[in-house]
Amino acid sequence: MGIGPNDYRTVLGFTRLPHDTLELFDAMAKKMRYYVHPEGLVKSSSLPSEVLPVTEYAWINGDTCVFVDGSTDNPVLKFYSKKRNAFFKKMEDRQKSVFVRTSNSLFRINDVLYYSPTYPSNELYVLGADLERKKVLQLDFGSYTFSMEDIPEDMDTKKSADYFSAHKEWVYPYTKYVLDSLYIAFFQFEERFCVACMNRNTGKNVVLKNEIRAKPQLMKPDYVCGDKLYYASEPGYLPYLVDKELMSPAEWAKMERVEETDNPVLIVYKMKTK
């Protein structure tokens, strides 16, 4: 990281490519940078200026990449062709975002690319090869279900925290996942953070309180695969994220050897509804 010709400035994401190649999206420089171990930087490619503002990106196929526009007044998906080095399609969100950003929009599970609005929403979509959104999950909390249609017309991001406090009766969904056998939703209700898991086969639900500094907590994962959630934790926060009764003696012994000055520790959660 730096300001030299081969340095990156602001990384908003990365993709692991074949042949030990790492692609870094250097947003402020409007470049994709490619690093190979142990050589280092081997190539950089420039992106059109309209890539900004941006918050995330993900490849749909070898040529097409989708970028999430970072504008709070009108979120939009922008589709880019690597061969043409040009943006060729935009997809506006159905609602203007009047809430602060509450989750990431793009994530991939089992090679499926999912899209979720960054504001509290009950919908989860898949971005397909046809570059269209297909709804795959609709959350329903009954009389507690939040709708964007309920908010006042003069709502803006500066008022969002006050709105949450004044309307504790709604469930505000944040991140949502479709796993092999589970649906998982992180949400806020009555100013408390919670996690809901539903077994896709039996319909059985489990709801966990996920309050700050409570023990144990389930953090929004950095990676999801199968029915497992992966989260990289700073060593000092580990006691809040694990439960000794649910761990094997060998794994607990590993955790007790971790020092606060160590690198982040990868925690793997296997979710159950039993």
N, C-alpha and C positions, 0 to 999 in steps of 0.2 A: 504494500500500500504506500502511495506517495504521489508525487507530481512529476516524476520522470516519464520519458517516452514509453517505457515498458511497464509502468506501474498502473495499478487500478486505483480508482478514487472512491466510488460508492458501489458496493455489491448488493444488489437487491435479490439475487438468486443465483443458483448454479445448477448445472446438469452434468451428471457423469456420463461420458461417452465411451465408446469402445476404444481399445488400445491405450488404456490408462490415461485418457484425455479428460480434463476437467474444463467445462465451459463456464465462465463467469460473466454475468450480465452487469457491466459497469454502466449504471444508469446515467450519472452526471456527464460522463464522457461520451455517451450514446454509442457504446461499442460492446461487442461480444469479444471476450478475450479467451484464448485457448492455451491451457498449460498441460505439459506432459512431464511426468516424473522420469528421470531426474533433471531433464533439460531446463524446465521452467517455461516461460512464455515462448510459444512457437508461432502464434498468429493472432492478429486482431482484425475484426471486420466492423466497419462503421454501419450505423443504423440511421434511418431518416430522422430528421429533427422532430417530426410529429410523434415520435415514440414517447416524448414527455408531454404531460406528466404521467407517471407510471408508478405502480406499487408492486406488481408481480408479473411473472411470465411463465409460460409452459409450452412445450412443443406438442403439437397434435400429430404431426408426422414429420418425415425428413425434410419437408419444405415449408410447412406452415406452422407458425408460432402465434400464440394468442397473448396479448398484453392487456393488463387491467389498467385502465385510465385512473389516475389518482385524484381526479377532480371530485370534490365532495358535493358540488351542486348538480352534477349529472354523470354518474358513473357509466362507463361504457367499456365494452370489450373491443379491442382492435386486433385485426387479423393481418399477419405479415407473411409475405412470401420471401424466402431466402434467395431463390433463384432470381427474382425480379428486384430484390432489395427495395420493396415497396409495400405499403399498407394498401389492402384492396377491399376491406370490408369492415364495417363498424356495427356493433349491436348495442343499442342503448338499453339501460336497465328500465324495467317497467315503472319504477318509482324513483324520483329524485332522492338522493340520500340526505336525510336531515339529521341523522344520528352520527356520532363519532364512530370511527371504525372499530368494530367489535370482533372481527375474525378475518382470516385469510380467505380469499375467494377461490383459489385454485389449489387442488391437491389431487394426487394420483394414488389410487389403491388398486392393487392387482391389475395394473396396466389400464385402468379406467380413469379418465380425467373428469373430475367433478368440479362443478361451479356452484358457489353459494354467494348470495349478496353479502356485502361486508357489514351491513346494518342488521339489526335483529329481524329475522325472517323465518317463516315456517317451511320454506321450500328448499329443496336440494335438486340440482340438475346434473345431467351428464352432457358434456360437450362431445358430440360425435364426429365421425369422419366427414359428415355433410356440413360441418361448422354451424350446426343448429343446437339449441338447448332442448333437452328432453327431461321433463320432470320425473324423478324417480322416488321422491319422498315428500310427503305432505304431513307436517306435524299437526296434531289436533289435541289441544288441552281443554276441550270442552268450553265451559263458560269462562275459563281463564285465558283463552287463546287471544293473542295480540294480533291486531291488524293495523297496517299502515293507514288505512282509511279512517282510523279513530283519532289520528293526531290533528292538531289545529293547523290551519292554512299558513299561519305565520311562524311555524316551527323552523328552527335552524339548529346547527350543531352546538351553538353556545348554550342553548336551552335544554339540550338532551339530558344532562345529568339531573336537572330540576324536574324534568318530565318523569324520569324513572322514579324519583323519590315521591312525586305526587301521585303516581299511578302504580301502586304496589300490587294492585289486583291482577295485573297481567303477567303472563309468562313471556319473557324475552329470550327467544332462542338465539344462540350464537353459532358455535361450530356443530356441524352434523356429519355423521359418518354412516356409510353402509358397509358393514363387514360381512364375512362369509356367512355367519349365522346370527348376527346382531345388528340392530339399529342403535346408534348412540347419539345423544344430543346433550351438549353443554348449554345451560340456560341460567337465567337469573329470575328469581321469584321472591317477592317480599324482601328485596334488597339482599338476598342470599344467593350464592352460587351453588348450583346443583348439577348432577349428571344423571341422565336417565338412560337405561339400557333396556331394550326389548328383544326377546328371542324371536327371530323371524319365523321359526317353525311352530312354536307353542303360543306365541303372543304374550308370554309372561313378562312382567315389568319389574325392574328394580330401580329405585331412585336413591341416589347417594347425596348427602350434603357435602359440599365442597368448599367450606368457608376458609378464608385466609387464615393461616397459622393453626388451623385445626389439624388433627392427626387421625388417620392419614388423609392426604389429599390426592386427587387424581387430576394431574395437570393436562391441559390440551396438548396432545402428542405432537412431536416433531415428525413422526413417521408412523404409518399404519400399514400392516400387512397381515392377511389372514384374519384371525380374531385377536391379534396382539397389537398393543399400542406401545410405541417407543418414545421415551422422553429423556433428553440430555439435561441432567441437573447439576448445578453447582454443588460441590461436596457439602458445604455448610447447610444446605436445605434438605439434604437426604432424610433426616429424622422425621420430617413432615410428610414424606412421600411414600414411606414403606411401613408395612405391618409385620413385625417379627413372626407372628403366629401364622402368617400366610407364606413364609419363606422357608426354604430348606436350611438346615444348620450350616451347610457348606456356603450357601449364598449369603447368609447372615454374617458368617466369619469374614467373607470378602468385604462386606460393607464396613465392618468394624476396623478394618485395616486402612480404610480411606482417610487421608489427611485433608484438612481444609485447603491446603495449598496445591492439592492435586488437580489434574485436569477434570473437566466435567465427566460425570458418571452416567452411563447409559442404563436406564431402568426399563425393563420389559414387563408390561402388564398383560396377563391373559384374562380376558373378560368372561364372566359367567353370570347366569341369571338363576342359579340354583340357590 
